[in-house]
Amino acid sequence: MSGVNYFTKDALEQLRVELQRLKAVERPAASRAIAEAREKGDLRENAEYDAAKEAQGLLEAKIQKLEGDLANARIIDEGSIDTSKVSILTKVTVTNLNVKKQVTYHLVSEKEADLKLGKISVSSPIGKGLLGKQIGDVAEVQVPAGIIKFKIDNITI
């Protein structure tokens, strides 16, 4: 994946901390586990060694993914966001016209999305459907359950 990843300053810092933890704590622990398993004898019949090597491979893949995310990271300055239309990092209050219920979504990058906190990804079906809309617009969003119509009530930071 070579696309640009947008982050707030806080989210980018959390990503850096996680990468540092994986490199400084998890990687040495994986190496120790392999060394301990190697000492237990014949590597051809050593399930513990195989498991430790597999865990190390998964860890290295995770480290590479985080490094790739950081290499393609762009920080979004919240002060430069245009609230006349829905964009990344805006909070959008919408009314679901199908059920007449009002809800507020905070549009964020995929890495920061957390529906429990009201944060949805700009690449999700709802996020894509709301992007670029202005107050008063109605967005028709195709979701697995069908089409949902959202009326844009308010846009803030």
GIURKA-V568150 format. One record per residue. N is the residue number from 0. RES is the residue in one small letter. PSI is psi as a letter, one per 30 degrees, with the letter a starting at -180 (* if undefined). OMEGA is omega in degrees with one decimal (999 if undefined). D_CENTER is the distance of its C-alpha to the mean C-alpha in whole Angstrom. Layout:
<<N:RES:PSI:OMEGA:D_CENTER> <N:RES:PSI:OMEGA:D_CENTER>>
//
This chain:
<<0:m:j:-174.9:13> <1:s:g:-179.7:15> <2:g:l:178.5:13> <3:v:k:177.2:12> <4:n:k:-179.7:9> <5:y:k:-178.5:10> <6:f:l:166.3:9> <7:t:l:179.2:12> <8:k:e:-179.0:14> <9:d:e:-178.7:13> <10:a:e:178.5:9> <11:l:e:178.1:11> <12:e:e:177.1:14> <13:q:e:178.3:12> <14:l:e:178.5:10> <15:r:e:178.8:14> <16:v:e:178.8:15> <17:e:e:178.5:13> <18:l:e:179.3:15> <19:q:e:178.7:18> <20:r:e:179.4:18> <21:l:e:-178.4:18> <22:k:e:-173.5:20> <23:a:f:-174.8:23> <24:v:e:-173.2:23> <25:e:e:-178.2:21> <26:r:e:177.2:23> <27:p:e:179.0:26> <28:a:e:178.0:26> <29:a:e:178.2:26> <30:s:e:178.2:29> <31:r:e:-180.0:31> <32:a:e:177.7:30> <33:i:e:180.0:31> <34:a:e:179.2:34> <35:e:e:-179.6:35> <36:a:e:-179.7:35> <37:r:e:-178.9:37> <38:e:f:-175.3:40> <39:k:g:172.0:40> <40:g:a:-172.6:42> <41:d:j:-176.0:42> <42:l:f:-178.8:39> <43:r:f:-177.2:39> <44:e:g:-175.0:40> <45:n:j:-178.1:37> <46:a:e:179.5:34> <47:e:e:178.3:33> <48:y:e:179.9:33> <49:d:e:179.8:31> <50:a:e:179.8:28> <51:a:e:178.3:28> <52:k:e:179.3:28> <53:e:e:177.8:25> <54:a:e:178.2:23> <55:q:e:178.8:23> <56:g:e:178.1:22> <57:l:e:178.6:19> <58:l:e:179.9:18> <59:e:e:177.3:19> <60:a:e:178.7:17> <61:k:e:177.9:14> <62:i:e:179.5:15> <63:q:e:179.8:16> <64:k:e:179.1:12> <65:l:e:178.0:11> <66:e:e:176.9:14> <67:g:e:177.6:13> <68:d:e:179.1:10> <69:l:e:-179.5:12> <70:a:e:-178.8:15> <71:n:g:-175.5:13> <72:a:k:173.5:12> <73:r:k:178.2:14> <74:i:k:177.7:14> <75:i:k:177.5:15> <76:d:j:-176.9:18> <77:e:f:-179.8:18> <78:g:f:-177.3:22> <79:s:g:-177.3:22> <80:i:k:178.8:20> <81:d:j:-178.0:22> <82:t:g:176.4:23> <83:s:f:176.6:25> <84:k:l:-178.6:22> <85:v:k:176.1:19> <86:s:l:-179.2:16> <87:i:k:-178.5:13> <88:l:g:175.1:13> <89:t:l:173.4:16> <90:k:k:-174.2:17> <91:v:k:174.2:19> <92:t:k:-177.4:21> <93:v:l:171.5:22> <94:t:k:175.1:25> <95:n:j:-175.1:25> <96:l:f:179.1:28> <97:n:e:-177.5:28> <98:v:g:179.0:28> <99:k:h:-179.2:29> <100:k:k:179.7:26> <101:q:k:-179.7:25> <102:v:l:177.7:21> <103:t:k:177.1:19> <104:y:k:173.3:15> <105:h:j:-177.9:13> <106:l:k:-176.1:11> <107:v:l:176.4:8> <108:s:l:179.9:6> <109:e:e:-175.7:3> <110:k:f:-176.4:1> <111:e:f:-174.8:4> <112:a:k:177.3:5> <113:d:j:-174.1:8> <114:l:e:179.4:11> <115:k:f:179.1:14> <116:l:g:-179.8:13> <117:g:g:180.0:14> <118:k:j:178.2:10> <119:i:l:-178.6:9> <120:s:k:175.8:7> <121:v:f:179.1:10> <122:s:g:175.7:10> <123:s:l:179.0:11> <124:p:e:179.8:15> <125:i:e:178.8:15> <126:g:e:179.0:13> <127:k:e:-178.3:15> <128:g:f:-178.0:18> <129:l:f:-176.8:18> <130:l:k:176.7:17> <131:g:f:-179.0:21> <132:k:l:179.6:23> <133:q:l:179.5:25> <134:i:k:-179.2:27> <135:g:f:178.5:29> <136:d:l:173.4:27> <137:v:k:179.1:27> <138:a:k:174.9:24> <139:e:j:-173.7:24> <140:v:k:176.7:21> <141:q:j:177.1:21> <142:v:l:-179.1:20> <143:p:e:-178.1:21> <144:a:f:-178.8:23> <145:g:a:-179.8:25> <146:i:k:176.6:25> <147:i:k:177.4:24> <148:k:k:178.3:25> <149:f:k:173.0:24> <150:k:k:-179.2:26> <151:i:j:-178.2:24> <152:d:e:-175.7:26> <153:n:k:177.5:24> <154:i:k:178.7:22> <155:t:l:176.0:21> <156:i:*:999:19>>
//
